Amino acid sequence: MAHIVVVGNEKGGSGKSTTSMHVATALARMGHSVGALDLDLRQRSFGRYIENRQAYCDREVLKLPMPEYLPLPRIEPEDVPEGQNIYDLRLDAAVTALEDRHDFLIIDCPGSHTRLSQVAHSLADTLITPLNDSFVDFDLLARHDPETGKITGPSIYSEMVWNSRQLRAQAGLKPIDWIVLRNRMGSQVMHNKKKVGVALTDLSKRIGFRVAPGFSERVVFRELFPRGLTLLDLRDVGVTSLSISNIAARQEVRDLINELNLPKVKVDF
């Protein structure tokens, strides 16, 4: 059965789809079989990313490592048994179609609370929560006192993750390994950055997640999307001289894969 990696939070613009694509591509490049689902039925950024990749490979006659992307199957309302949820059935059908064919299944969730996202979190063996490195996004995880910096209570999202953990425990499944990524961290050491770091470290001990550095703000991430490429593909598409920024970004991807500590994964890129 596939190891399920869910990338989720309830705010947009935190880098979920970029994270999903780079994790999926990195695993595929290391020889692992990877399935992919995008639960954002409106934006479909992760799904579009993979479709762009296939179109680019077809156009340039290239063969790049690629996850198998499967859109959620349609189910007609009249085919839904009484008392069951149509979104549960659609997700279950998609996971069933992929999980026995792949080593890993990457699921990208929407930046809002939906039934699909809620169910996906309960399926996660590994949960990655990217957030921009600010107290605006910290509020996704917990409420805090701006004067004292103390945590005053969990957020609705953290409570959802807790409920997902409880459901897994009741089903006899292993606990979720939860990693919070600090994306778009500034290169300068700033007072607010330090305060966010201290607050995350404190919160991680209270509600049980690991903190990891994510991706810096780089133009290259946005530039690669239309062709469906990642930083790991640049040399394969003819970029022989990488800029300092590209080399640093590639190292960020390597560090992320190492930090995830996924089963039977040894970073070799």
N, C-alpha and C positions, 0 to 999 in steps of 0.2 A: 504494500500500500504506500502511496506517495506521502512524503512528509509535507504537510500543508503549511505554507507561509502566507499569512494574511498581513496586508499593508493597509492600515486604517487609522483614521481619526475622524472627527466630525467637523473639521474646518477645511476649506479649500485653500489651494495655493501653498501647501506645505511641502510639496515635492513627492507626493505618494506615487504618481505614475512614473516619474523619473527614477525613483527608488525601485519600483517594481521592475521596470525594464532593465535596469543595470544589474539587479540581482538575477533576474531570469537569464539574461544574456551571459553573465559571468558563469553561472552554473552550466549552461549549455556549452560554453567554450571549454569548460573543464571536463567535458565528456558525459555529463549527467543528462538524463532525459527530463524535459521540463514541460509541464502543461501550464496554461494561463487562462484565467477568467477575469473579466472586468464587470464589476457589479454596478458601475455608474452607468445606468441605462440611457442617460441623456448625453453626457459629455463623451464617454467612452475613450478617454485619452490613452489609456493603456492599450486598449484594443486597436485604436487608430495607429498607435506607435508600431505595433506588430504588423498591421496591414501595410503601413508605409515601408517597413523593412522588406516585406515580401515583394512589394511593387518595385522597390529599388533594385533588389536582387534580380528580378525578372528582366528589368529594363537594361541593367548593366551586365547581365549574364554572369552573376556572381553566386557563390554558394557560401553563405555565412551561417554559423550556428544560430538556430532559431527555436524558440519555444513553440509548442503547438497551442494556438489560440482557438478557443471554442466559444462562440456566442451562446448566451443562455437560450436553450430551446424554448420555442413558443408552446404554450399549453392553452387550449381553448377553455373558457370558463365552464362550459357544459361538461368538460371532461374531469373537472375537479371533484373528487369525492366529498360528500357532505362532512363538514367539520374540519377540513384541511385547508391550508393556505396555499394559494397558487404560486407564490414566490418561493415557499419552502420546496414545493415540488419541482420548480424550475431549477433551483440551485442543486437539489439532490440529484436530479437527472444529469446535470453538467458535471458534478463532482464524480458521480458513478462512472461516467463515460471516460474520465481522464485518470482517476487515481490508481487504477490497476495497470496502467500503461506507462507510468512515469515515476521517476525517483522523487521529483518535487512538483508541487502544485502551487503556483503563485496566484493569489487572489487579491486584486486591487479593489478597495471599497470606495464608495462615494464620500464626498466631504459633507455629509449630512447623516442624520439618523434615519435609517430605513430598516425595514424588516429583513432585507437581504443582508445588510451589513451586520445586523444583530446576530443572525444565524451563522454567518461566516466567522464571526469572532469565536463562537463556541466550537468551531471546527479547527481552530488554529493550534498547531503544534508550536509554531513560532509566530509571535505577533510583533510587527514593526510599526511603531507610531512615530512618523516624522513630524517635527514641529519646528517652526521658525523660532530662532533663539531670542525670544522676547517674552515679557509677561503677558502680552496679548494672547499668545498661544499657550503659555503656561496655564492660563485659566481653563484650557481644555482639560487639564488633569486635576486641578484642585483650586479652591479658593484660598486666598491668603490675605493677611493683614498688611496693607502697604506701609504702615508705620513701623511695625515690629518685624515684618517679614515672616511671621509665623503662619503655618498652615491652619486654616480654620475649618476646612471640610473638603471632602472629595467632590469632584465634578460629576455630572450625569454620565459622562463618558467613562470615567474610572469606575463608577458603579456598574456600568454595563459590562466592563471587562471582569469585574468581580463576579457578577452573575454568570458570565460565561465560564469562569473558573469553577464555580459551584456546580454548574450543569455537567462539566467534564468530570468532576470528582464523583458525582452521583452515578455517572455512566462507567466509572472505573477506568477512565482515560488518564494519561499522564498530564501533569500540569502544563499550562501555557508558559513558554519562555518569552517574556515580554521585554522588548528593547525599545527605548525611546531615543530617537535620533535628534541631535541638535543640528538642524540645517541652517544654512545661511548665517553662519557665525562670522562676525567681523574679524579681520586680521589683526586689528589693534586690541590691546588689552583695555577694556573699558569697564567702568564701575558697574554699569547695568548688567554687562555680560557676566561679571563675577557674581552678582547677586542672583541672576538666573541659575548659574551653576550651583551655587550653594543651596538654593531652594530645591532644585531637581535632585541633588544628592540626598537632602533631608527627606524629600517625598519618596524617593526610590526605596528607602529603608522601611518606610511606613506602609506602602501599598504594593511593594514587590515587583519592581522592574529594574532593568539594567540601563544605564545611561551610556550612549556611544556617540562619538562625533559622526556627523553625516556629511552632507555636501555643502561646500561653500557656494556663494552666489557667483555663477560663472555664465557668461554669454554662450559658451560652447554647448551647454545643455539644451538651450532653446534652439540653437542652430542645427543640431543633429536630428531633432524630432521629424522634420518633413521627409527625411530620407530613412527614418527608422533606425538610425545608427546610434551606437554608444561609443564612449571613449575607448573601449576595448577593440573597436573595429577600424580605427583610423589607419593603421598601417596596411590593413587588408584592402583598403580602398584607395591606396596610393599616396597617403600622407606619410612621407618618409622622415620628415623633420618635425618633431613635436615641440611646441612652445613650452616654456617653463610652467605656464598655467595648465596646459594639457597634461603634462607629466605629474603635476601636483594633484590634479583631479583624478588621474588614473590611480594614484596612490590612495586617494580617498576611497575609491571603489574597492581596492585591495584590502584596506583596513576594515571596511564595512563587512566584507565577506568573512574575514577572519573573526571579527567581533560576533557575528551571528552564531558561530560555533555549530554549524549544521552537521548532521550525521554523515560521515564518510566523505567529507569535503576537505580537500587539501588544496590551498590556493597555489596555483602554478602559473600565474600570468603576471 
